[in-house]
Amino acid sequence: MVKILYKPLGLLFGALGGVVAGALFKRLWALLDHGDDAPSATDEDRTWREVLTAAALQGAVYALVKAVIDRGGAAGTRRLTGTWPG
């Protein structure tokens, strides 16, 4: 029963985590690149190095935030219900 109830909350927290990760990545990139927006893969004026660095950093930030949210949600569920949802 806990797994069924956890699923919608996990989806909601995942969506919120995406928003948090996006904001965190923008701030981090601004600190590293002196305020410019992160380059897209098709940005003609950016180098391969810039594009690939931005993509790797963005992936790492999203993965880290997702892991924190998933793990925190599971731990919170266990604290409330006594059952691990995974």
N, C-alpha and C positions, 0 to 999 in steps of 0.2 A: 504494500500500500504506500509506503514511504517513497518508493521509486516513482510511482505514478504521480504523486503530489510534487515531487522534486523536479520532474521534467519541465513543467511550465515555468517554474521559478528559475531553473537553470537557463532556459532560453531568454528570459527577461534579463537576468544578470549578464548573460553573454552579450546581449545587445548593448546594455549599458557599458559593459567592458570595452566594446568596440569604440564607443564614443570617448571613453576615458583614454584608451590607447591612442586614438587619433590626436587628441589634444596633447597628450604627453609627447608623442612623436613630433608634433609641430613645434613645441617648446624646445625639445632637445635639438632638433635640426636648426632652429633659429640660433641657439647658443653656439652650435658648431659652425654654422655658415653665415654668421653675422646678420641674421634677420631675413635672408631670402627664403622664398618658398622652396620646398623640396622639388627637385626636378622630376619630370615624368620621363618615361622611357623614350618618348618621341620628341623631347625638347632638343631642338637642333643646336641651341647655343650652349649646351652643357656637355661635358666630357663623359666618356664611358665610366671613368673612375667616379665621378660625382653621381651619376645615375645608379651605378651598382652599389655604391656605398649607401645611398639613400634607401635603396630597396632592401639591402641587408639589415640596416638599422631598423627600418619600419617592420620588417618581419620579426626581428628579435623583440622589439617592443610589444608587438601584438601577441606574440607567443608568451612572453613573460606575464603580461596583464591577464591573458586567458588562464594561465596556470594558477595565478594568484586567486582569481575569482572562482575558478572551478574548485580548487582545493579549499578555499575559505568557505564556499557554499556547502561542500560536503562535510567539512568539520563542524560548521554551524548546525547542519541538519542532524549530525550525530549527537551534538550537545543537547538539541531540543527533543529528539525522539529516541536516542539511544541506538539508532541504526544507521550504518553507513549506507548512503544511497547508491553507491557504485556497484 
